[in-house]
Amino acid sequence: MKFFRLDAAIRVEGSISRSLADLAEAEWTRAFPDAEFVRRDLGRHPLPPVWPIAEASRTTPEHTRTREQRAATALGTELADEFLSADAFLLAVPMYNFGVPQQVKTWIDLIITDDRAADVSRPIVPGRPALLVQARGGGYAPGTPRAGWDHATPYLNRILGDVWGLEVVAATAELTAADVNPALADLRPLARRCLVDARADTIRHARDVADRLLATSNSRTSEPITA
């Protein structure tokens, strides 16, 4: 079994999205002690901003590509390789400035420059399970002052689910900035409850994904040999 884990928080210590992903990884490790984890940490190691170069390379004959175009194309291939190799996916994505982090958008765009992912009408990992854990500093639920300001979740659902074909479940912690933002001080009790719920949702979803993978694995091993 192979899992792909993506982290995007620029903060390491104290990161809520990373801590939620750790809970999910622990569940999957318990279910699959010998599993391999392929990791891409965009927060610690952001990708270079070479998407325009990689995109231009797609319409440039191979023998006339520049060194920069070849390098950018190779990076897109590397990212697509590690993504396509996984059986299940764990994506820890905080919301920054009401949208996805820049480094996540770059990662997505570079994967789509790979020939295997370039046709966005054809899913590249159809039906594979994914757990998306998110952290948002404020509150964006219906009825709140900033309802509708969350431009990260709809975009991620479109790319991960509609474009790439993943079966996505999500766990989200909101009001994560309440402890450090005086303007949100009155919401700290609610923020703590949100975090408790997000942790419970993460563990529940991770166990559901593990059960599904175990069932699929067991059904494959029990199939009769007909050769």
Secondary structure, 3 states (H helix, E strand, C coil): CEEEEEECCCCCCCCHHHHHHHHHHHHHHHHCCCCEEEEEECCCCCCCCCHHHHHHHHCCCHHHCCHHHHHHHHHHHHHHHHHHCCCEEEEEEECECCECCHHHHHHHHHHHCCCCCCCCCCCCCCCCEEEEEEECCCCCCCCCCCCCCCCHHHHHHHHHHHHCCCEEEEEEECCCCCCCCHHHHHHHHHHHHHHHHHHHHHHHHHHHHHHHHHHHHHHHHCCCCCC
